[in-house]
Amino acid sequence: MPDLRLSDLLTERLRLRALRPGDAPDLLALYADPEVMRHWIHPPWSLLAQAQAAIDEAQRDLTSGRALHLAIEARLDGRLAGSCALYDIAPEQRRATLGYLLAAPYWGKGMAREALQAMLGHGLGTLGLERIEAEVTPHNVASQSLLARLGFRRERRLPARWHVGGATRDVDLWAFTLACHE
């Protein structure tokens, strides 16, 4: 089991930190926004209890070493700008999956790239991962472009990977591997 305890990850404009109970209203606002969630693997949330349950789960996963789910906080005003996670952590395989969401007001400002660079640095450096995967819907051009700029490569399409709102959703599997960057 990896030791996922960490100090906050700081970038020029962001603080990546553990989710805390007081984040529930802002987390709900993020996950309830249909525009933010249009490419996600579950429908938008509608209840504060969903955000509270996600925070509780994130704390349990952190303790067990299964996942590192962090709030992305704007350092300028302390507001929740998004969330990011390394989950399905497989230490023996040196692999994890990356997930991330950014609130619409923060789009197009390079903040997702800033947050993910910090998360990748932590995963590859501190956690000793050698492969980080991400699943992206084929229509999410912004996310695909971001992953490509970060050094991820598209590996293949996974048809009907998720069922969301009564419809199947394909995703493309992207991966960052140390072997390809040495």
Helices and strands as residue ranges (DSSP letters): E 9-10, E 14-18, G 21-23, H 24-32, H 34-37, H 48-64, E 68-74, E 80-90, G 91-93, E 95-102, G 104-106, H 111-121, I 122-126, E 131-136, H 141-149, E 153-164, E 167-177, G 178-181
